[in-house]
Amino acid sequence: MNWDKLIRCPYHWADDIACMYEDKIDICSIRGDDYFMFGFHPIHIFLNTASLEQYENAKPFMKDTQKLREKCGHSLNGAKSVLERLLG
């Protein structure tokens, strides 16, 4: 517990950090019966972001959902794919 009565939880994986690295962590290998914190951002789930480059290419279209959909990825290492494996 923090000084202001908030509980601080360390992240074990975060989509915005994971998309910056070429070597991807097998997120399911860190699942278990223990406590783990995973961080997901709605935009990265929507885009299924797998790389920082993909996200940067999508940024100009944040207010144009039709064009933004065209920037969605299909990678198994994308945020949406990882979340689906965690929930599955």
Stockholm file with secondary structure:
# STOCKHOLM 1.0

chainA/1-88         MNWDKLIRCPYHWADDIACMYEDKIDICSIRGDDYFMFGFHPIHIFLNTASLEQYENAKPFMKDTQKLREKCGHSLNGAKSVLERLLG
#=GR chainA/1-88 SS CCTTSCCCCCCSEEHHHHTTCSSCCCGGGGCSSSCCCEECCHHHHHHTCCSHHHHHHHGGGTTCHHHHHTTCCCCTTSHHHHHHHHHC
#=GC SS_cons        CCTTSCCCCCCSEEHHHHTTCSSCCCGGGGCSSSCCCEECCHHHHHHTCCSHHHHHHHGGGTTCHHHHHTTCCCCTTSHHHHHHHHHC
//
